[in-house]
Structure formats: C-alpha cells, structure tokens
Amino acid sequence: MKRHLLVTILLLGILTSMPSSVFSREQADSVVLERLFSYRKIYTPGTVKSHVTNVYIKRNFNVWRRNVALWLIPSMYSIAEGERSYLSETYNRVKFNDFQDYDLKRHVSFSTIRHNRHTMSITTEFLKPSLYSTCLYDDHVLSPFSRNNRHYYRYRIRYTDGDSVIINFKPRIPSNTQLVSGHACVQESTGKIIRATFDGEYDMMRFHTETTQGDADVSSLLPKHCRTHLVFKFIGNQVYFNNEAVYDCPSMPDSVNDVFDAQLMDSIRPVKLSESERRIFDQWVEQHKPDTNAVVDTVHHFNFAKDVLQDAIGDNLISSIRFESSRARMKLSPILDPQYISYSSTHGFAYKLKMGAYYNIDDNHFFEFQPWCGYNFKYKKFYFTLPLYYNYRPDRNGQLTIIYGNGNRIANGSIIEEIKRERGDTLQIDEDQLDYFEDNYLTISNNYMIIKGLDLTTGFTYHRRVPYKPEVMWHYGKPQTYNTLAPMISIRLKPWQYGPLFSVDYERAIKGLADANIDYERWEFDGSWKVDIKPLRKLNARFGYGFYTRKKSNYFVDYNHFRDNKLPGGWDDDWSGDFQLLNSSWYNESRYYARTHFSYESPFLVGTWLPLLGRIIEKERLYFSALSIDNTRPYYELGYGFSTRFVSLGLFTSFLSSEFQKIDVKFTFELFRRW
C-alpha cells in the first residue's frame, strides 16, 4: 500500500512539474531568438554603407563529368575540354553601398583557366551571405536569422556552459528551394552570430556554406571567413566547386591595379593552398616559365579552332557580349539565350535580343541606347525598337528621348466592315490578313521633373501604317497608308519613393500635317503600384481608363497604354499588368476602356507544398484582370503561374461575364537567367 502511494505521489510530482519546466524552456528559447532577430538593430548601425574591406577569394573547381552540353552553358565553354581541375584567385578592395550592392577594385588575380576567363562567376555570391537580411543572397534564399522568416523555419536551441548557444534550424516546408537547413553558434547575451553552417539548393546548385562573422559593429554583419562547397549538375555534366573568401585582409597600394601575377599572389595569399590546389598552381607555373609574371594572353599562341571557334563564337553565342572603357560601356544579350524564348498558344513562339549601350560626356550629360529586336514565328514578323536617350539633367530627370520602331502588327476590322457596306454584303472579300497592318512609328519627347515626384513630358508621335495586302486596299479605293501625327503631353506623379505611379496622357492628332489622314483626341489615365511584402512577396496592382473626345473613324485609334505585345518577355517583364488572351481588335475599335489588374506573388502558395514540384518552384503568382469596353459584356481573366530554375509557366482563362471563352498556356525559359 505504501509502495503504491509513493508511486502515485511521484507521478503527480512529475506531471505537475512538466508544464512549468516546458514553459520555462520555451520562454528561454524565445528570449534567445528575440535577441538574435534584434541584434542588427540594437548592436550595430544596421547598414554597411561606406564600409571598406579587402577580400581574398579562392575558387577551386573540378569537372568530374562533362559532355557536349557543357559548351552550351554560359561561361562554362572555357572548361568544356582540356584540364579537369582549375584554380582561380583574386585579391580585391570592396566598398559596400549595401549588403548586396558594392564597388569592387581588383588588385591582383591569378587563374589557370585559359586567357584568365571568368567561369561560373555566379558562385562567388555564395561567399558573401547576408545573414541578418531577409534574403541570404540578393533577392533569393530566405535567411533563418531574419524575423520576417521565422514562420518558415523550426528552431531548436541547445545550451552550452559558456555564453553561447547552438541554434539548429530546418524548413517547415521540406526541400524548398528558398529555404536552408543547418545550425549556428550564437552569443546568448546579445544574439550575435559567431559562426553558421547551412545547406541548400538554388538555381541548379547544391551548396554547403560555413561562415564566421566579424567581431563587432559593422564587421559583425559581414563574413570574416567563408567557405562554400557547391555541386552543379546538368544533363550529365557534374562540376564541384570549393570556394573560400577571407575578409579584412591587409591593404594593397592603389598602384597595384588588376595585375595578373602568380608570384605576387603566392606571396600575399592569407591562407595556405591545399595539396591538390598547390599541385595545380605549381603545374601552371612550371608550364609558363619563364613568363610567370606575364599576363596569360602574352604567352598564348594563336590557334584558329580555340581562339575563333571556341572563344569568339562560343563566347558570344552563350554569354553576354560586354565592352567597357572609361567613358563607354556596352552589353548585348547572348545570341542563344534561352530566357528570351517565349511561347503562348495565342502568339506562338517568339525570340528576342536586348542590348544596352552607355556613353558618358560628363557627370550631367550622357547617352543611353537600349534597343531590342526579335522574331515572332507565328506571324513571321521581325520586330524592333530603337530607343535613344540623352540625359542632360539627371537630378531633374531631364531626358530627351527618340524612339523608332515597327511596333506590333495591329488589327482593325473596321476597314472590312466599311468595304462591305460600300460594295454590298454579298461581295466576296478575301479577309485573310486584310485587317492587319504594319505599324512603323517615331516618337520624340522631352521629360523634366517640375518638382520632386512630378514629371512633365512633351513631344509628338508619328505612325505610318501599311496594310499587309495593299493591292486589295487599292482595288477597293482605300488608302494604302494610314498616317497620324500627334503632339502629346504627359504628366507623371509619384507621391513618395515606394508609392504608386499615376499618369495622365493627352494626345491630339492633326489631320493634313505631314501627310496625316487621321485625326483624333485621346485621354488616358493610368495608375500602377508594386508593393514589396516581406519576405519575397509582391502585390502588383494596375488601373487604367482611356477615352476619345474626338474620333471620326475607328481606324487605328489604338491606345497608348493598351497594346498587344507579340514579343513578350520573361516572368518579370509583362506577366503582370497586361491581358494575356484578349483580341486586340476589341479595344482598338472601342471609344473607351476601363481596366484593372491584380497579381500576387509569393514563394509559398500551392505548388510549393507538392512533393516533387515544390522542390524546384521559386515563385508563384495568382492573376486577376477585368476590362470594360464599348459594345460588349465585361471581360475577365484569371491565371496561375510559377517560376522554376528551368521555365516560367502560366495558365490563363478568360470569361465574358460568366461565360467561359478560352484557356491558354504561356511559358518562357528561365534557364541560366542569373548567370
């Protein structure tokens, strides 16, 4: 009896003490996490602006498996043949403007890659994780050390004897590309991260990072020593990277500027090379004697197969073409760039190229040239836009703009209807592409900021529209060209930096001026707002209203803010704020329009939770669009889309009131978008 009584008392004691101990443990864990999330705000300035440090970066990579597909990967053609192990080193001075925004000056470099080529430069971003920011790397991979992301991670804290704790973390959503797992050693009294280790997968690369943070103040927000091991696999190719960065190294004289020097690098290197790395280094030095201190290009002998076929053609086909001098710079997207291939059942396949050029006269006067061109295979049409900008008062947004292009082909059924009325409904007309016209246009405008947040643009637009079948137009007595010359004025209002953008546009075409045979007067009002919602979520909203106060015909009175794009861009170009399935002839012939668009973007919606698909999904979006125009019922579009490392895919449906109209699939390639 006494034994049973003792057991009962013991059990009651355990049961009554458990809630108290559990609560005490949870409370202690919450305090530690709160200190971790608050460290940046309490103990540091919270910014790294103007912070300067010297960084040594070492990259050692081994090509374990390779095939012909390696030639098609940007920057990888240099290692698509020949040696399988390479070593690259740089010694740099870095001035931070923000965690992911910095200016870099290279003092010394060394590389065993032929011509000192830059291979897989994207891997260096894994050497500068921003632990206290929302994202570890620029705009991707959510940091487990940010308060904004705590709901996406599970934490477990292990206490030690000293003033430090071990925090283990893992994603609540398993195998998600935006989350990592690992552990960190954190100072218990302040929440300062001493060192951290984490694993993840992003953009076709698995990575394992070990970072030791700086000692105090601004330095504690940045790594002091970081190692990252990466594995890249693609169509049978397999490459391993071992990257290492050492911060706060001794300064170098400014006179040492971008020097390729193996002997100097060997003398200033802050860490020892491993045995395999030393073997690669010594082998390269031995092969290049007695020109050890010379730039690699000076000891290279011309070889047509390598220098022309591999470097010139291979480089330009799959990598961006770049040029830079003290006053000018230029960049052309790769000739074979998967991310500029797009498809929809409405517009078919399309491909385009982009270019950017800049020429600086002085700090307040510079030119920008940003043309793009492309081909739509369904319409068998080559499109181009050639915008030239002259900036003369950057502080006041003073800019003179000249844009010439052939626009998107435009449809207008009013001409067919007019011919039928004039010649009789029984008249047989080959209507195939009769209502389609090529649109060449020229816009010259000047923009100037009146007061902060208020810009005024004035200028004119000239359109020359030529029918696809001019002989048919001539046969029925219709003009073979339709020209418009329209002076215009536009007001842009942005009340605050991250607020909405409002615009009012007025355009008045003058008939008889410069052979113009169409006149009209048009007003358009537009408002858009992109709201960033941490972490990595966005709400896009757009509203528009346009109408004609003067309109004698329905010929080509297309709206400035309401166009059909036959060369769509990628995920971030035009997948929000536009209709995907709407026939352009509907609004080209309408006296007015009122439209609205909403899209919500998040890395965690529906597909993220699926076992296989969720592993590669980076972002998801929901779409809603509505339109009211003349002589038709309300039009709606609903859509869902997701972006992966390979493609962005969207599914859209359209309705007239509640009546289903059509469904369409749209995709663009995203392969190597960040490379």
Salt bridges, closest charged atoms under 4 A:
ASP29 OD1 - ARG25 NE 3.42
GLU34 OE1 - ARG147 NH1 2.88
GLU81 OE2 - LYS306 NZ 2.87
GLU89 OE2 - ARG269 NE 2.47
GLU125 OE2 - HIS140 NE2 2.82
ASP139 OD1 - HIS140 ND1 3.02
ASP199 OD2 - HIS208 ND1 2.72
GLU201 OE1 - ARG206 NH2 3.63
GLU201 OE1 - ARG615 NE 3.25
GLU201 OE2 - ARG645 NH1 3.03
ASP203 OD2 - ARG674 NH1 3.82
GLU210 OE2 - HIS208 NE2 3.06
ASP215 OD2 - LYS224 NZ 3.74
GLU244 OE1 - LYS58 NZ 3.14
GLU244 OE2 - HIS225 NE2 2.69
GLU244 OE2 - ARG227 NE 3.60
ASP254 OD1 - ARG93 NH1 3.09
ASP254 OD1 - LYS105 NZ 3.87
ASP266 OD1 - ARG269 NH1 2.61
ASP266 OD1 - ARG278 NH2 3.13
GLU277 OE1 - LYS58 NZ 2.94
ASP282 OD1 - ARG278 NH1 3.34
GLU286 OE1 - LYS289 NZ 3.47
ASP297 OD1 - HIS115 ND1 2.75
ASP307 OD1 - ARG114 NH1 3.67
ASP307 OD1 - HIS115 NE2 3.36
ASP307 OD1 - HIS300 NE2 2.85
ASP311 OD1 - ARG114 NH2 3.15
ASP311 OD2 - HIS115 NE2 3.41
ASP311 OD2 - ARG117 NH2 3.57
ASP315 OD2 - ARG117 NH1 3.53
ASP362 OD1 - HIS365 ND1 2.88
ASP395 OD1 - ARG393 NE 2.87
GLU418 OE2 - LYS478 NZ 2.32
GLU422 OE2 - LYS478 NZ 2.91
ASP430 OD2 - LYS469 NZ 3.18
GLU431 OE2 - LYS420 NZ 2.72
GLU438 OE2 - LYS381 NZ 3.32
ASP439 OD1 - HIS463 ND1 2.92
ASP439 OD1 - ARG465 NE 3.89
ASP505 OD2 - ARG492 NH1 3.39
ASP505 OD1 - HIS561 NE2 2.82
GLU507 OE1 - ARG522 NH2 3.12
ASP519 OD2 - ARG550 NH2 2.96
GLU524 OE2 - ARG522 NE 3.24
ASP526 OD1 - ARG542 NE 3.24
ASP526 OD1 - ARG595 NH2 3.91
ASP558 OD1 - ARG465 NH2 2.88
ASP558 OD2 - ARG563 NH1 2.93
ASP564 OD1 - HIS347 NE2 3.13
ASP564 OD2 - LYS566 NZ 3.05
ASP572 OD1 - ARG621 NH2 3.50
ASP573 OD2 - LYS354 NZ 3.90
ASP574 OD1 - LYS666 NZ 3.68
GLU601 OE2 - LYS619 NZ 3.80
GLU601 OE1 - ARG621 NE 2.77
GLU618 OE1 - ARG673 NH2 3.58
GLU618 OE1 - ARG674 NH2 3.50
ASP630 OD2 - ARG591 NE 2.80
GLU659 OE1 - ARG633 NH2 3.05
GLU670 OE1 - ARG673 NE 2.40
